[in-house]
């Protein structure tokens, strides 16, 4: 009797032990869910279509575990979404319909532990507060222009002081002369006040004539040239953020520069290549030239208003209309200029003519785009002459290079300063 | 004496007005002298009636390869499309250059899906661009890569407005050559076969609209 009881007890003990061990094991993966490991798996498998905070191709994953009726089903969905849809689950089918029948690919290779890690990462990420747009204290760049001004101010003050000293010395000299003359008893005529002195008047007029002439000529030369023109654009588009910080190539948007006369302002679909997904600005603070702070996210919203994109729904809700950017660089109609010729054949960098665009929040016209400016560059710039079929016809120059008579060919030598090269 | 002081006053006023003219407003373009020959009447792409206009449907530029007729959803057929161009090493180099301009900003210049816009999730782009050298995209055919560049896929937009058909094929061939470990592109089709791209579509979907993509 005793024996039987003890055997029974022992059997029970063993089964309890097995149960306990089993329980511990079954809980282990859940407890060890590792957000860091989940991040790697998430980025490799999920991040192309899902973001934790933001709806992309698939829904935002924040609170995904609360949305699904039970965890087992969510695991099943991740492994094989088509299977769950086929099983007729109401939530799965509603989701499939909401995303216009875009099916989530099956991930049969993910283990249960992997999925737990992913969900742990999503959970950890959901609790992070999204970075405030335009956060972080930035300093304005208004002080920049004062640097170049200060040295000329110092020179001006020194000149003024020296002029005053010179006038005083001249006055002393004339007074001393007068005293000396009185002592010698020479009769001296009543002095003429300086504003009636013809020599002074003539000098004053001469100086004014020169100053006036200088500004008249400068003004006349500047007529029609719009150097430093920096208009306010309909959207505060910062080239510094796009081409500088985010290293987008100039040609990505201005793809016409290689193919045609015009570099082209990109059509809005090019903006939307990235801004379908990028709906807010979180970089450094932006300021206009007047020092006014710019809300980057609101500027992106202006783009969405123009193209008719609803970032919440993730689709186009109305017909788009063009953004009317203000043209900055404008050559007169009687000048022919071709971007592709300069960029493809001439291999000229954009910055040579347009300045450091990648550092400009608001673009201004860097060069004066005058004819003298064009011609100077054509005189000094060397073309890639050898091994270039384009210049095969210049036989004399090729012979000169072979004989060592000249070592390089400038644009001018292949007709780059002929009138009808640009004016026809 | 009165005359000279009048001259003085006049000169001072003129000088002052010239000096006042120095302070330039950079928000305004400034003055033009007889602008008749400056502003073009036919202001090319800024003209409201021609801005953002597409070419007439089915337009083929002289010397250009024939339009791509598959539709966005024809992915299965896109897998079978062969590159109609005969490409050499120079063309692959050009494909690389174009990839680095138009694709590398997201997909990375190493094709690893980690371009400056993503930067391991620290860049402004919220979605991870897929890698070309690992995972699903290694199984994509050249035709499928061309198809995705033409129509876009998921959050990626269409690149048909920035890259013409020839350039897209060069980029696709470059990606494939990197995936194959820098090997030459798969047996180049003969030049006479330049209509090959259009053929499968014409057979499979005769009613497919000829979209100039």
Interface residues (C-beta under 8 A of the other chain):
Chain A: X43 X44 X47 X48 X49 X50 X51 X53 X54 X56 X57 X105 X195 X196 X198 X201 X204 X205 X208 X209 X211 X212 X215 X216 X219 X220 X222 X223 X224 X225 X226 X228 X229 X230 X231 X232 X246 X247 X248 X249 X251 X252 X255 X259 X262 X264 X265 X267 X268 X269 X270 X272 X273 X274 X276 X277 X278 X281 X282 X283 X289 X322 X327 X330 X332 X333 X334 X364
Chain B: X1 X4 X5 X7 X8 X11 X12 X14 X15 X18 X19 X21 X22 X24 X26 X27 X28 X29 X30 X31 X32 X33 X35 X37 X38 X39 X40 X44 X45 X46 X51 X52 X100 X101 X102 X105 X116 X117 X120 X121 X123 X124 X125 X126 X127 X128 X129 X130 X135 X136 X154 X155 X156 X157 X158 X159 X161 X162 X163 X164
